Each structure stands twice: as C-alpha cells, then as structure tokens.
C-alpha cells in the first residue's frame, strides 16, 4: 500500500546492494504468492521482512535469490535487471533456515566451496588458491571459527553451525545477503547472541541484509528498514519507529508491537480507533485525566506480572482491551474497576477499510 | 495386570512366546540353509556316496574339486561372469545416478509419467521381454559377446533408478539450493553434493545388481550358449553328460564359484541386508 521513496538521493540508481521491485508477481498455478509488489530495499540496510506464515515472505526471498523466477514484474539488484540471471550469478548469498551445511565437508571446505567453484569456472579472473585460503582465514577470524575449521558440521553446536552458514554466505562478498528465519533453529539463550552476531556482521561487511522472520519482536529490534507483508502484498515498509508509531493499516497496527494494539469501533461507526497498551494513563484519585483524550473503563479480567509492571486485560462490555501499567504502588487485581485515558496524540484512527486516516 | 502391560512393551520378549518365536526363526533359517549345506557336504563325497542319505561323507575326498579345477574352465567362466556382473552393475549405476539426479534436480514436468513408466517396467515379467531382446541382440551381432551379455540387461535399470531417486529425494532441498547459490552448475551439484551423500545407497545398489546378475541364468543361456563365452551358471551344465550327471563335480564347481559372492557378502553384509530390505524383494 505504502510506496517508499524510489532510488536513494545521494547517488545514481545503480548503487551496489540496492534492490528495487516493481509489480513483482509470483504465481504457483492458480494461487498467487506475491501480488504485484512494489518495494524498495535501500542499499546497506538491514531490512527485516515480517508477516504471518503464508504471507509470501519466504517466496519473496526465494525470488530475490533466484531460486524461483517471478511470474511478472521487474527486479533490479544494484541497478541491474536480474530476472534472467541464474541463482549463482546474481551476487546474492543466502543463509538457509536449516543452515544447509554440506555434511561431508569440513568447515573450511564448506566456507570455500563457492570460491573453489569460482576458481574452476574462471581460471583467469577467479580467486587463486592462496587468495581462497586468505579469505577462509579472514572469515573464520571474523566469526570465531578458527578452531573449528577441520571439523565436520555434525560435530558443531547449533550456534556454531549458524556461524559457518553465515561465513559461507559472506565469503564471496555478495552485494546482498538473504537470511531465512536465521534464529528459529536456535534456543532462546543462543538467540540473543546470534542476533548480536548478525548486527555486528551487518556493520562490518556493508552488504544489504534481507532477513525474513515471523517474530515481530525480532523484527522491531533488528531492522533499520522494516517490511510488513500480508497475504502476498506489502502492507507497509519504513523504519521500525515509523511502523510502530504510525501504522498504515489495522493489520500493521495489530501485527507490530506486543501486546497487539487495542482497537475499538468509533461511535459514529466510521472506522476504528486504536491505542497502544503502554499509552493508556490510569485515572487515579490524585490527578485529573488529560483533557480531550479517549477514556475507557472496565473490570480487570487478567493480570500478568512482567517484572517491571503489569499487563492487564480489562473487560469492557463484550470486548476487552489490554493496558500496561508500571505504578508499583497500585497493583491491580482481578475484579478491580479500571478507568484509563489515552492522550489525543496517542490515538490511531482507521477508516472502515482499515487504512490509517490520522492527520499526524 | 498393570505390571504385565508395562513390561510387555519395554522388555525384550522372554518366556514361552519368545521361545516359540525363536523356534520359528530357526526353522525358517534351517529350511533356507539346508540345500546349500547339503550341496557343500555332497561336494566332498566320492562318486559312490552321492546318493547316500547320510549327510556327512563317509570317506571325504577332494577329487571333485580337483576335477572341477582341471577339467572345467573355471577361470574362464568366473572371468566371463565377473565381466558381465560388473558391467551390468556399473552400467545400471550410471543410468540410475544420472536418471535419479535429473528427476530430482530438474523435476521435469514429465516426472510423474517417468515414475509410472519405471514402475510399470518393474512389474513387467522379464520373460515377456526376452524374445524381442534376444532378436535385437542377434541383429546387432552381439551373440556370444560381452556386449550381448551386458547391454540388454541395462534396460532393467528401473529398480536402481527408483532406489537412488528415493535417496536423492530424501536429501534436504536446501542443500541443493545452497549449492546453486554457491554457483554450482548441475553436474557440480551432482559430483560435490549428491554423490557423497549417496555413497551408502550406491554401494547397496551396486551389490544388489552385481549379485542378481551373477546368479542370472536365462539371459546368458540364450545369448552366450557357447562353452567358452558363457557364465558360471550356464557352464555348470557341462557336468551333465550323456552318461549322466557328475553331481560331485557339479556341486564342487558350484561351491567354488559361490565363493566370490560369499566374499562380497562377508565384506558388506550390512549393506546387502539394507539393499535387499529397501528393494522389497527376496
């Protein structure tokens, strides 16, 4: 729905790592996985594509990589049309969800596989043996794999496998690095360090990273550019702050941010009004409510302790809303009456089609 | 009751049921092994004991072996058989590797059709094909040649193709995709990624085809009936003479020529068990 600004302003359109999709459609038989997508992925960004399962985000990644060809539409990478280029010729690398390490090759052989093929295909301008060894060493150093180079993938832990997969993807110095749910195979403890690893790598290699996830929390925390997909289309793209504070549609509003944005029908029936759980100010006896806001009230139905506060589900008539309060003096209990006011600047208005109609 | 329920599932079977089960297995094994054992024992019997019902030879002799080794062209026949079995095994393997890889990697539109045709060719009795195959071989002037023994048998590669295809299909798709993104051309994916992963399956298929071909009777009988061109299984008929059959020599020769197969079996018994279990045939 929302079109981002076209090519970046500082250089000509042909900047390395810049990705431009226009009218990109992918159909499998009669079902449409990607529906006329217009999207710009800025060079050097860490773009996170997020959406519920089946929204087309994995298909998007496969079309970018060249593993699938688009049914219609244009795809430019670094200003070059790549629709007719083979997967290996696009200067695009990918980290697979299951890492896809070659099981019978050592870590060093896994890392160097692409370079060795390149050397064989093009003996004149391909990398020499010493250059390959050098690049394996530098990638191993960058990812802390020096001690593991002779091991087989089966002898590695999950986190180590992921680092090998990252290393194998960046060793050819691609313009674009695609990551398909790179954290989903790791346990929650490893995730934080793997996330930091990806962020560090992004800073150091300067390539465009496109990361697909279904975890909106991961998306918000990592993205310099966030793309929310819904049913084969781009619902909104922009910075994480932009999407969080000014969601373009009800879908984006409820998908991005946790807990999901509260939505209620407006009195005139001309759409819905939403607010974030953290934006509600509990009415107390001592302070008067902010003027002009939306006031909601109900009975506390569920309280979840979150450490520094409480996530409270409040029943109001036949609907519920969620709010978060951090006033340790006044913990709410189930059954307590609640009245809260949302300041006018924190309200989001959507029309009957679910599109944003805020002036802000 | 409850105790019995839990132990039945967790402990290996003991007691009466277990004994009965082992008796059945022992009986089946004995039935399988008895003719082989009888043949080996008989090969040590002198001519006058051949029809005796005592299993053990009263006066064991190596005469039969001496006869088989001197009067019978054992080296020539084993050599012929080996060339045929190895040729068919290698040929079928090449077809199966390339066919299975092409079907899995390129997933051609005709893949379901090809699979159906392969399965039909498995269901077709070989006897139904043998006359046209024989006529073609004769027209090519391949009778009594290694080519005639080998090439027509490559037509029955369906089982090998299907067995390998099952293994290629079982590989994670992402492995082949990763190789594509690493810039691997199709044959490089085959050589560097698929073949190493298929090694056990390839070993199993090779052994399976080798043993089946080694034991084949009908085709060499038709194509290479001449004594010097034929295989072990047909050569054994030379012990049937006008004066009657020399069973001692026949069984000695059969025992001798089973040794290569036995050796293959001892080296790779687990692989062979796998191969036969996977193929679903006996």
Interface residues (C-beta under 8 A of the other chain):
Chain A: X65 X66 X67 X86 X87 X88 X89 X92 X93 X94 X96 X97 X98 X99 X100 X102 X103 X104 X113 X114 X117 X118 X121 X168 X172
Chain B: X172 X174 X175 X177 X178 X179 X180 X181 X182 X183 X184 X185 X188 X192 X193 X196 X197
